Amino acid sequence: MALVETILQAWDKTMETKNPDHLGAYLAQDFEFMDSNDERDSRSETLDWSTKGDLRIGDFKMIYEDDKVMCATHSVTDQNAGPSTVMVFAKHEKGKATFWTILRAFDQN
C-alpha cells in the first residue's frame, strides 16, 4: 500500500476513534497542513481538529507517489459543511508527512 493511503487510513482512524496516535505516528514534528484557503496548521493543531469527530474521510485514490512527494484524492463527510472531494499534495521524509496541502470541492446539490 502506498504511504499516502496508509496516512489517509490512519487519519480516518483518528477521526473515528478521536485518538490522535493513529495519525500522529505519520506526521513529522515540524509537519504543516495548509487548507484550500491557504490557512496553515501545525502538527498539534492538525491533530486537534482531526480528533473532534466532525469529519470522516474515505474513497482513497493514490495518483502519484515517489520518495519525496505524494498526491491522492479522497471523499469527506463533514457534519458542518456537507460532502466534498479533496485532492491532496504532500511532501514526506522517512515515512512521515512533512507538509500537506489540499484543494477541496464541495458537492453540488
Wavefront OBJ file of the C-alpha trace (Angstrom):
o trace
v 0.000 0.000 0.000
v 1.203 3.491 -0.837
v 2.314 5.734 2.035
v -0.338 8.349 1.192
v -3.081 5.701 1.511
v -1.592 4.471 4.797
v -1.594 8.022 6.177
v -5.154 8.662 4.985
v -6.344 5.452 6.656
v -4.601 6.496 9.879
v -6.181 9.949 9.557
v -9.650 8.451 9.230
v -8.960 6.119 12.187
v -8.034 9.195 14.267
v -11.293 10.867 13.209
v -13.287 7.737 14.026
v -11.721 6.986 17.420
v -10.749 10.549 18.414
v -7.309 9.131 19.240
v -4.505 11.263 17.731
v -1.937 8.459 17.982
v -3.077 6.824 14.720
v -2.307 9.912 12.627
v 0.419 11.245 14.899
v 2.608 8.253 14.039
v 2.821 9.531 10.443
v 3.321 13.270 10.977
v 6.802 14.765 11.346
v 7.335 17.041 14.345
v 7.570 20.064 12.025
v 4.511 18.970 9.980
v 2.413 21.715 8.432
v -1.117 21.469 6.980
v -2.438 24.062 4.513
v -6.148 24.107 3.608
v -7.909 25.393 0.483
v -7.961 28.920 1.960
v -4.168 28.914 2.472
v -4.661 28.739 6.249
v -1.883 26.798 7.937
v -1.976 24.479 10.932
v 0.884 22.985 12.898
v 1.109 19.301 13.753
v -0.633 19.811 17.102
v -3.391 21.966 15.569
v -3.978 19.336 12.864
v -4.203 16.544 15.427
v -6.584 18.674 17.493
v -9.156 19.272 14.739
v -8.763 15.692 13.491
v -9.965 14.349 16.851
v -13.123 16.482 17.026
v -15.242 13.820 15.288
v -16.901 16.198 12.799
v -15.199 14.696 9.735
v -14.741 11.303 8.125
v -12.730 10.532 5.015
v -12.813 7.623 2.570
v -12.567 6.525 -1.076
v -8.779 6.979 -1.079
v -7.175 7.051 -4.525
v -3.437 7.420 -4.920
v -2.498 9.450 -8.003
v 1.280 9.666 -7.624
v 3.947 8.888 -5.059
v 7.726 8.834 -5.062
v 10.404 9.115 -2.366
v 9.646 12.815 -1.692
v 6.085 13.713 -2.712
v 2.635 12.161 -2.964
v -0.747 13.043 -4.406
v -4.175 11.488 -3.814
v -7.896 12.174 -3.694
v -10.493 11.259 -1.104
v -14.060 11.980 -0.100
v -15.023 13.939 3.012
v -18.177 13.638 5.048
v -18.464 16.812 7.105
v -21.235 17.271 9.699
v -20.856 21.051 9.428
v -20.399 21.645 5.694
v -21.721 18.735 3.650
v -19.950 16.209 1.419
v -16.893 17.119 -0.609
v -13.922 15.753 -2.507
v -10.332 16.620 -1.645
v -7.134 16.494 -3.662
v -4.028 16.111 -1.507
v -0.499 17.196 -2.371
v 2.077 16.266 0.260
v 5.791 16.021 0.984
v 7.291 13.240 3.071
v 10.578 12.062 4.553
v 11.434 8.765 6.238
v 7.809 7.553 6.235
v 6.339 10.736 7.739
v 4.443 13.601 6.153
v 6.202 16.950 6.497
v 3.776 19.132 4.520
v 0.172 18.502 3.455
v -1.967 20.783 1.338
v -5.440 20.261 -0.042
v -7.852 21.567 -2.619
v -11.433 20.890 -1.537
v -14.513 20.969 -3.773
v -17.987 20.695 -2.262
v -20.580 18.513 -3.952
v -23.341 20.295 -5.833
v -26.877 19.690 -4.572
l 1 2 3 4 5 6 7 8 9 10 11 12 13 14 15 16 17 18 19 20 21 22 23 24 25 26 27 28 29 30 31 32 33 34 35 36 37 38 39 40 41 42 43 44 45 46 47 48 49 50 51 52 53 54 55 56 57 58 59 60 61 62 63 64 65 66 67 68 69 70 71 72 73 74 75 76 77 78 79 80 81 82 83 84 85 86 87 88 89 90 91 92 93 94 95 96 97 98 99 100 101 102 103 104 105 106 107 108 109
